[in-house]
Amino acid sequence: MKTWAFVRSNLHRALRFKKDDDETTAILCPDFSHYLYFLFAPTLIYRDEYPRNEAIDWQNVINDLSQVVGCLFYTHFLFVRFCVPVFQKFGQESFNGTNLLVAVFSCMFPGSLVLLCGFFAILHAWLNAFAEMMRFADRMFYKDWWNSTSYARFYRTWNCVVHDWLYEYVYRDVVAWQQRQGKNCARMRCVPMLVVFFISSIVHEYILAFAFKFFYPVLLVMFGGFG
């Protein structure tokens, strides 16, 4: 996603650049240091310059990384204590609807805690640690998703990093394509929205299918149906 953002943001510059251009024109193209900083910055939107802090608070970095480690240990405890006992006899007993309901309801509470731990560890502690080390001043990685009253608002607020990438490099590009085709964008807003949800769900399903070695399109149904 970062590579696509970098190429997408600088493609028009590279196309305008010619070998015989003077140094003033060449400056328009970012150098490798811009790309290297972007790789480690906690954002998926490429810019030549970002708001930067003056100094690094290493105490905050240590605290954030310690919180990540704590979340990892607590997630491991939740799996071992609540989830593993439910599935350790899987395949040894007959499978029926009762066993399915027991397994689902037994894992709902620890699953919710794992979701919260993953959110806090990645979108709060991990990204803030890298933001502090990179002196990256923009820390809006999420909004108040816990106050959401609809799935649409939840998807826009719980992960601003990915949402901004989808809006900048997918939604706006589809809208621009519609404008070039002479279509009424106000009447066809559903097209870029469907493209965004389709791409997001396909990427999520690809990651899960690669990790678990089987395809079970739960996220595709959730994003395309409830979302």
Protein Blocks (a to p, Z undefined) as FASTA:
>chain_A
ZZmmmmmmmmmmmmmpcfkbcfklmmmpccfklmmmmmmpccfbdcfbdcddfbdcfklm
mmmmmmmmmmmmmmmmmmmmmmmmmmmmgojaccdfklmmmmmmmmmmmmmmmmmmmmmm
mmmmmmmmmmmmnopablcfbccfklpcbfklmmmmmmmmlmmmmmmmmmmmmmmmmmmn
opafklmmmmmmmmmmmmmmmmmmmmmmmmnopacdfklmmmmmmZZ
